[in-house]
């Protein structure tokens, strides 16, 4: 009977810790959404960063990633890479002993950073050139 009571106590502590962690995660997400909605500067910063990354993707860095082997490979397997990143973040979150709000924030920021790298590096491969030579040797 004592083993059943001990098992019940462990289960109750686990559920309590999980609910506390989910509540903390909800508070962090709600606070982030509230602060993002109140700040017009956040929209300006986000649009400036978006323009910067779009320029990088279309410029020299983007051409190098499209023509090399890494960009097309990441583009082909980006769904699997995203799932792996989310799975690792969930695993880190589950394995944390008594995670605090700061821990949750760091795991979330790490996940966002990993997803941003996957999206930035994953470049659609360059289309094959259409310079087909005819029998006379002139491009057709």
N, CA, C and O of each residue as an XYZ file, in Angstrom:
560
protein
N       0.810     -1.187      0.000
C       0.000      0.000      0.000
C       0.860      1.260      0.000
O       0.488      2.279     -0.582
N       2.007      1.180      0.655
C       2.898      2.336      0.715
C       3.483      2.637     -0.667
O       3.732      3.798     -0.995
N       3.706      1.588     -1.484
C       4.251      1.797     -2.823
C       3.237      2.516     -3.703
O       3.613      3.362     -4.514
N       1.965      2.192     -3.553
C       0.928      2.860     -4.346
C       0.821      4.327     -3.944
O       0.656      5.199     -4.797
N       0.915      4.594     -2.657
C       0.855      5.976     -2.187
C       2.056      6.769     -2.676
O       1.922      7.930     -3.063
N       3.222      6.150     -2.660
C       4.422      6.834     -3.145
C       4.310      7.104     -4.641
O       4.693      8.177     -5.107
N       3.786      6.135     -5.400
C       3.585      6.329     -6.832
C       2.593      7.436     -7.114
O       2.785      8.228     -8.037
N       1.516      7.498     -6.312
C       0.526      8.554     -6.462
C       1.138      9.921     -6.168
O       0.877     10.891     -6.880
N       1.949      9.992     -5.119
C       2.609     11.263     -4.779
C       3.537     11.722     -5.900
O       3.582     12.907     -6.230
N       4.271     10.787     -6.480
C       5.170     11.135     -7.589
C       4.363     11.641     -8.777
O       4.738     12.628     -9.410
N       3.253     10.967     -9.082
C       2.410     11.374    -10.205
C       1.820     12.763     -9.967
O       1.789     13.589    -10.879
N       1.355     13.020     -8.755
C       0.777     14.319     -8.440
C       1.846     15.414     -8.547
O       1.571     16.492     -9.074
N       3.049     15.152     -8.056
C       4.125     16.146     -8.166
C       4.486     16.412     -9.618
O       4.737     17.555     -9.999
N       4.512     15.350    -10.438
C       4.835     15.505    -11.857
C       3.770     16.346    -12.554
O       4.103     17.261    -13.307
N       2.497     16.047    -12.313
C       1.414     16.807    -12.940
C       1.445     18.259    -12.476
O       1.231     19.169    -13.277
N       1.709     18.483    -11.190
C       1.789     19.845    -10.665
C       2.923     20.613    -11.346
O       2.745     21.763    -11.748
N       4.080     19.980    -11.471
C       5.223     20.645    -12.113
C       4.931     20.925    -13.584
O       5.287     21.985    -14.100
N       4.284     19.976    -14.259
C       3.963     20.176    -15.673
C       2.970     21.319    -15.845
O       3.139     22.160    -16.728
N       1.941     21.356    -15.013
C       0.959     22.435    -15.109
C       1.571     23.791    -14.768
O       1.241     24.797    -15.395
N       2.462     23.821    -13.776
C       3.133     25.060    -13.424
C       4.003     25.546    -14.580
O       4.050     26.741    -14.871
N       4.687     24.618    -15.232
C       5.539     24.971    -16.357
C       4.707     25.477    -17.526
O       5.068     26.469    -18.159
N       3.597     24.805    -17.820
C       2.738     25.261    -18.908
C       2.139     26.634    -18.603
O       2.000     27.465    -19.500
N       1.789     26.869    -17.351
C       1.274     28.178    -16.982
C       2.343     29.244    -17.168
O       2.047     30.338    -17.647
N       3.572     28.943    -16.800
C       4.663     29.893    -16.967
C       4.911     30.156    -18.452
O       5.132     31.299    -18.851
N       4.875     29.104    -19.267
C       5.052     29.271    -20.704
C       3.931     30.136    -21.275
O       4.182     31.007    -22.108
N       2.704     29.900    -20.833
C       1.581     30.710    -21.288
C       1.740     32.167    -20.906
O       1.422     33.059    -21.693
N       2.232     32.412    -19.699
C       2.452     33.797    -19.277
C       3.525     34.471    -20.110
O       3.382     35.637    -20.477
N       4.606     33.749    -20.415
C       5.685     34.323    -21.220
C       5.181     34.650    -22.623
O       5.483     35.717    -23.158
N       4.410     33.731    -23.226
C       3.879     33.967    -24.565
C       2.885     35.125    -24.544
O       2.908     35.976    -25.433
N       2.017     35.162    -23.539
C       1.041     36.247    -23.446
C       1.734     37.591    -23.245
O       1.337     38.585    -23.854
N       2.755     37.636    -22.407
C       3.490     38.875    -22.193
C       4.188     39.324    -23.465
O       4.184     40.511    -23.790
N       4.791     38.379    -24.190
C       5.437     38.730    -25.454
C       4.449     39.263    -26.472
O       4.747     40.230    -27.172
N       3.279     38.650    -26.568
C       2.247     39.129    -27.481
C       1.733     40.497    -27.088
O       1.494     41.349    -27.944
N       1.564     40.706    -25.796
C       1.099     42.005    -25.308
C       2.112     43.101    -25.615
O       1.749     44.178    -26.086
N       3.387     42.817    -25.344
C       4.416     43.823    -25.590
C       4.601     44.084    -27.078
O       4.865     45.217    -27.480
N       4.463     43.046    -27.901
C       4.605     43.240    -29.346
C       3.446     44.058    -29.898
O       3.629     44.848    -30.825
N       2.258     43.875    -29.337
C       1.102     44.619    -29.811
C       1.123     46.081    -29.401
O       0.548     46.923    -30.090
N       1.769     46.392    -28.301
C       1.789     47.761    -27.793
C       2.888     48.600    -28.416
O       2.850     49.826    -28.319
N       3.848     47.982    -29.043
C       5.005     48.723    -29.517
C       4.966     48.856    -31.032
O       5.056     47.857    -31.746
N       4.831     50.090    -31.528
C       4.898     50.329    -32.963
C       6.333     50.190    -33.449
O       6.566     49.903    -34.624
N       7.297     50.390    -32.553
C       8.700     50.245    -32.922
C       9.057     48.815    -33.259
O       9.957     48.576    -34.064
N       8.369     47.859    -32.658
C       8.642     46.454    -32.946
C       8.324     46.130    -34.401
O       9.036     45.347    -35.031
N       7.267     46.722    -34.937
C       6.907     46.494    -36.334
C       7.976     47.084    -37.245
O       8.347     46.473    -38.247
N       8.468     48.259    -36.902
C       9.506     48.892    -37.716
C      10.801     48.087    -37.673
O      11.466     47.923    -38.696
N      11.159     47.587    -36.497
C      12.374     46.774    -36.375
C      12.223     45.493    -37.178
O      13.146     45.088    -37.885
N      11.051     44.847    -37.074
C      10.835     43.605    -37.794
C      10.890     43.831    -39.300
O      11.478     43.020    -40.016
N      10.295     44.906    -39.797
C      10.321     45.160    -41.236
C      11.727     45.498    -41.715
O      12.116     45.106    -42.815
N      12.499     46.226    -40.896
C      13.883     46.528    -41.277
C      14.722     45.252    -41.326
O      15.519     45.067    -42.245
N      14.543     44.369    -40.336
C      15.271     43.099    -40.357
C      14.831     42.243    -41.542
O      15.655     41.573    -42.165
N      13.553     42.264    -41.850
C      13.053     41.509    -43.007
C      13.668     41.995    -44.307
O      14.052     41.191    -45.156
N      13.762     43.317    -44.466
C      14.395     43.869    -45.673
C      15.872     43.483    -45.743
O      16.388     43.174    -46.817
N      16.551     43.503    -44.585
C      17.967     43.160    -44.565
C      18.173     41.698    -44.991
O      19.033     41.402    -45.820
N      17.371     40.789    -44.412
C      17.536     39.375    -44.755
C      17.110     39.075    -46.185
O      17.691     38.204    -46.832
N      16.105     39.786    -46.687
C      15.711     39.607    -48.086
C      16.835     40.062    -49.005
O      17.108     39.423    -50.021
N      17.486     41.164    -48.649
C      18.631     41.622    -49.442
C      19.781     40.625    -49.422
O      20.431     40.401    -50.444
N      20.032     40.029    -48.268
C      21.088     39.020    -48.186
C      20.749     37.786    -49.017
O      21.616     37.224    -49.687
N      19.474     37.363    -48.970
C      19.068     36.174    -49.717
C      19.144     36.403    -51.214
O      19.417     35.466    -51.964
N      18.910     37.628    -51.666
C      18.947     37.910    -53.095
C      20.338     38.316    -53.561
O      20.614     38.293    -54.761
N      21.199     38.678    -52.658
C      22.523     39.168    -53.021
C      23.549     38.058    -53.182
O      23.227     36.937    -53.577
N      24.777     38.396    -52.868
C      25.905     37.502    -53.036
C      25.780     36.251    -52.168
O      26.120     35.152    -52.606
N      25.293     36.417    -50.940
C      25.142     35.268    -50.036
C      24.112     34.294    -50.593
O      24.327     33.083    -50.573
N      23.004     34.813    -51.084
C      21.964     33.959    -51.658
C      22.442     33.207    -52.882
O      22.141     32.025    -53.047
N      23.187     33.888    -53.745
C      23.725     33.204    -54.939
C      24.682     32.098    -54.548
O      24.666     31.021    -55.144
N      25.520     32.354    -53.549
C      26.466     31.324    -53.108
C      25.732     30.130    -52.517
O      26.116     28.987    -52.763
N      24.676     30.379    -51.736
C      23.924     29.268    -51.155
C      23.151     28.491    -52.215
O      23.047     27.267    -52.126
N      22.605     29.186    -53.222
C      21.861     28.494    -54.276
C      22.771     27.650    -55.159
O      22.379     26.566    -55.593
N      23.968     28.128    -55.428
C      24.851     27.408    -56.344
C      25.635     26.295    -55.651
O      26.119     25.381    -56.319
N      25.769     26.353    -54.330
C      26.501     25.323    -53.600
C      25.608     24.148    -53.231
O      24.419     24.147    -53.549
N      26.172     23.153    -52.564
C      25.380     21.969    -52.218
C      24.525     22.138    -50.959
O      23.552     21.404    -50.782
N      24.863     23.080    -50.088
C      24.185     23.178    -48.791
C      22.779     23.760    -48.934
O      21.827     23.199    -48.390
N      22.633     24.865    -49.649
C      21.336     25.524    -49.778
C      20.250     24.630    -50.351
O      19.179     24.518    -49.754
N      20.495     23.982    -51.504
C      19.468     23.085    -52.041
C      19.172     21.876    -51.142
O      18.030     21.420    -51.084
N      20.182     21.357    -50.445
C      19.942     20.221    -49.544
C      19.044     20.624    -48.386
O      18.097     19.913    -48.050
N      19.342     21.771    -47.774
C      18.508     22.256    -46.670
C      17.106     22.575    -47.185
O      16.123     22.328    -46.487
N      17.003     23.118    -48.392
C      15.694     23.410    -48.975
C      14.887     22.130    -49.176
O      13.684     22.104    -48.918
N      15.551     21.070    -49.636
C      14.857     19.801    -49.881
C      14.393     19.148    -48.585
O      13.332     18.524    -48.559
N      15.160     19.278    -47.521
C      14.843     18.600    -46.261
C      14.423     19.577    -45.158
O      14.563     19.270    -43.974
N      13.914     20.740    -45.536
C      13.595     21.741    -44.519
C      12.468     21.300    -43.585
O      12.481     21.672    -42.412
N      11.510     20.534    -44.055
C      10.445     20.033    -43.180
C      10.995     19.104    -42.107
O      10.624     19.200    -40.938
N      11.879     18.211    -42.515
C      12.515     17.302    -41.563
C      13.401     18.063    -40.581
O      13.421     17.750    -39.390
N      14.126     19.052    -41.071
C      14.984     19.851    -40.191
C      14.173     20.667    -39.198
O      14.558     20.793    -38.036
N      13.047     21.226    -39.650
C      12.176     21.969    -38.730
C      11.636     21.044    -37.632
O      11.652     21.385    -36.449
N      11.161     19.876    -38.047
C      10.650     18.910    -37.073
C      11.705     18.480    -36.075
O      11.420     18.321    -34.888
N      12.935     18.290    -36.560
C      14.039     17.928    -35.671
C      14.328     19.041    -34.681
O      14.559     18.777    -33.501
N      14.318     20.281    -35.148
C      14.576     21.418    -34.252
C      13.492     21.517    -33.183
O      13.798     21.719    -32.008
N      12.241     21.376    -33.576
C      11.145     21.430    -32.605
C      11.237     20.255    -31.642
O      11.024     20.422    -30.441
N      11.552     19.067    -32.156
C      11.703     17.890    -31.294
C      12.818     18.061    -30.275
O      12.661     17.692    -29.111
N      13.938     18.616    -30.705
C      15.036     18.862    -29.764
C      14.648     19.899    -28.710
O      15.010     19.758    -27.541
N      13.919     20.933    -29.112
C      13.488     21.939    -28.144
C      12.528     21.328    -27.125
O      12.613     21.617    -25.931
N      11.623     20.488    -27.602
C      10.697     19.815    -26.681
C      11.461     18.883    -25.754
O      11.165     18.818    -24.561
N      12.440     18.162    -26.287
C      13.238     17.254    -25.464
C      14.009     18.025    -24.389
O      14.050     17.604    -23.233
N      14.614     19.144    -24.763
C      15.329     19.964    -23.782
C      14.361     20.462    -22.723
O      14.675     20.457    -21.533
N      13.187     20.890    -23.159
C      12.197     21.404    -22.215
C      11.729     20.318    -21.249
O      11.569     20.573    -20.055
N      11.512     19.121    -21.758
C      11.049     18.017    -20.906
C      12.139     17.586    -19.934
O      11.841     17.230    -18.794
N      13.382     17.611    -20.361
C      14.470     17.138    -19.519
C      14.953     18.165    -18.499
O      15.750     17.835    -17.621
N      14.479     19.403    -18.605
C      14.867     20.406    -17.610
C      14.229     20.067    -16.266
O      13.053     19.708    -16.192
N      15.018     20.188    -15.220
C      14.509     19.947    -13.885
C      13.999     21.267    -13.319
O      14.779     22.191    -13.083
N      12.717     21.350    -13.107
C      12.063     22.551    -12.578
C      12.390     23.792    -13.418
O      13.060     24.707    -12.939
N      11.918     23.822    -14.667
C      12.243     24.962    -15.530
C      11.573     26.241    -15.044
O      10.417     26.245    -14.621
N      12.323     27.303    -15.118
C      11.787     28.614    -14.760
C      11.355     29.324    -16.040
O      11.505     28.793    -17.141
N      10.825     30.512    -15.883
C      10.423     31.296    -17.042
C      11.596     31.656    -17.932
O      11.467     31.716    -19.154
N      12.738     31.894    -17.314
C      13.945     32.218    -18.087
C      14.383     31.006    -18.905
O      14.808     31.150    -20.052
N      14.279     29.815    -18.319
C      14.627     28.598    -19.053
C      13.722     28.425    -20.267
O      14.189     28.110    -21.362
N      12.442     28.631    -20.067
C      11.488     28.516    -21.170
C      11.802     29.548    -22.239
O      11.745     29.247    -23.431
N      12.131     30.752    -21.824
C      12.467     31.803    -22.776
C      13.708     31.441    -23.589
O      13.726     31.642    -24.804
N      14.740     30.913    -22.942
C      15.954     30.522    -23.666
C      15.698     29.374    -24.637
O      16.235     29.371    -25.745
N      14.889     28.406    -24.237
C      14.562     27.297    -25.146
C      13.785     27.827    -26.344
O      14.049     27.427    -27.478
N      12.824     28.727    -26.105
C      12.041     29.297    -27.198
C      12.920     30.135    -28.123
O      12.781     30.055    -29.344
N      13.814     30.931    -27.561
C      14.714     31.738    -28.400
C      15.661     30.855    -29.208
O      15.940     31.140    -30.373
N      16.153     29.786    -28.587
C      17.001     28.849    -29.328
C      16.256     28.201    -30.478
O      16.812     28.026    -31.563
N      15.002     27.845    -30.250
C      14.196     27.252    -31.316
C      13.958     28.250    -32.436
O      14.082     27.901    -33.611
N      13.620     29.478    -32.093
C      13.391     30.499    -33.118
C      14.669     30.748    -33.910
O      14.615     30.908    -35.129
N      15.805     30.784    -33.244
C      17.081     30.975    -33.931
C      17.378     29.811    -34.880
O      17.811     30.026    -36.012
N      17.147     28.589    -34.420
C      17.383     27.413    -35.272
C      16.461     27.433    -36.491
O      16.904     27.139    -37.602
N      15.190     27.775    -36.298
C      14.267     27.844    -37.426
C      14.646     28.964    -38.391
O      14.485     28.818    -39.603
N      15.147     30.077    -37.865
C      15.583     31.175    -38.732
C      16.786     30.767    -39.573
O      16.867     31.118    -40.750
N      17.711     30.036    -38.985
C      18.880     29.573    -39.739
C      18.449     28.608    -40.836
O      18.959     28.675    -41.955
N      17.514     27.711    -40.529
C      17.029     26.761    -41.532
C      16.373     27.512    -42.685
O      16.610     27.185    -43.847
N      15.556     28.510    -42.381
C      14.893     29.274    -43.431
C      15.875     30.117    -44.241
O      15.705     30.286    -45.448
N      16.891     30.640    -43.582
C      17.856     31.481    -44.291
C      18.756     30.652    -45.198
O      19.011     31.033    -46.341
N      19.234     29.525    -44.693
C      20.172     28.709    -45.464
C      19.455     27.942    -46.569
O      20.036     27.710    -47.630
N      18.213     27.547    -46.343
C      17.482     26.764    -47.339
C      17.114     27.598    -48.551
O      16.118     28.320    -48.537
N      17.913     27.498    -49.590
C      17.695     28.252    -50.821
C      17.229     27.306    -51.921
O      17.760     26.207    -52.079
N      16.238     27.746    -52.672
C      15.775     26.945    -53.799
C      16.903     26.845    -54.823
O      17.537     27.852    -55.138
N      17.160     25.653    -55.342
C      18.277     25.519    -56.288
C      18.039     26.333    -57.549
O      16.904     26.600    -57.943
N      19.159     26.720    -58.173
C      19.060     27.470    -59.423
C      18.464     26.575    -60.498
O      18.795     25.393    -60.581
N      17.581     27.140    -61.325
C      17.025     26.322    -62.411
C      18.123     25.996    -63.411
O      19.033     26.800    -63.616
N      18.050     24.833    -64.034
C      19.085     24.488    -65.017
C      19.038     25.448    -66.197
O      17.974     25.938    -66.577
N      20.201     25.704    -66.764
C      20.273     26.638    -67.888
C      19.644     26.002    -69.114
O      19.673     24.783    -69.284
N      19.081     26.833    -69.954
C      18.376     26.341    -71.142
C      19.217     26.534    -72.403
O      18.664     26.589    -73.501
N      20.502     26.636    -72.274
C      21.374     26.785    -73.440
C      21.577     25.416    -74.060
O      22.493     24.686    -73.681
N      20.731     25.071    -75.004
C      20.813     23.782    -75.675
C      21.396     24.025    -77.062
O      20.900     24.848    -77.832
N      22.441     23.302    -77.352
C      23.085     23.470    -78.649
C      22.334     22.633    -79.690
O      21.932     21.503    -79.413
N      22.148     23.198    -80.896
C      21.514     22.475    -81.997
C      22.584     21.758    -82.794
O      23.767     21.836    -82.466
N      22.179     21.076    -83.818
C      23.125     20.311    -84.641
C      24.120     21.234    -85.325
O      25.259     20.830    -85.562
N      23.730     22.458    -85.648
C      24.638     23.389    -86.317
C      25.553     24.079    -85.334
O      26.437     24.832    -85.743
N      25.364     23.843    -84.038
C      26.219     24.443    -83.045
C      25.731     25.781    -82.536
O      26.351     26.363    -81.645
N      24.637     26.283    -83.077
C      24.090     27.559    -82.624
C      23.144     27.281    -81.445
O      22.433     26.276    -81.425
N      23.153     28.189    -80.474
C      22.224     27.978    -79.344
C      20.789     28.022    -79.835
O      20.435     28.844    -80.680
N      19.969     27.131    -79.300
C      18.583     27.054    -79.794
C      17.680     27.401    -78.753
O      16.467     27.398    -78.963
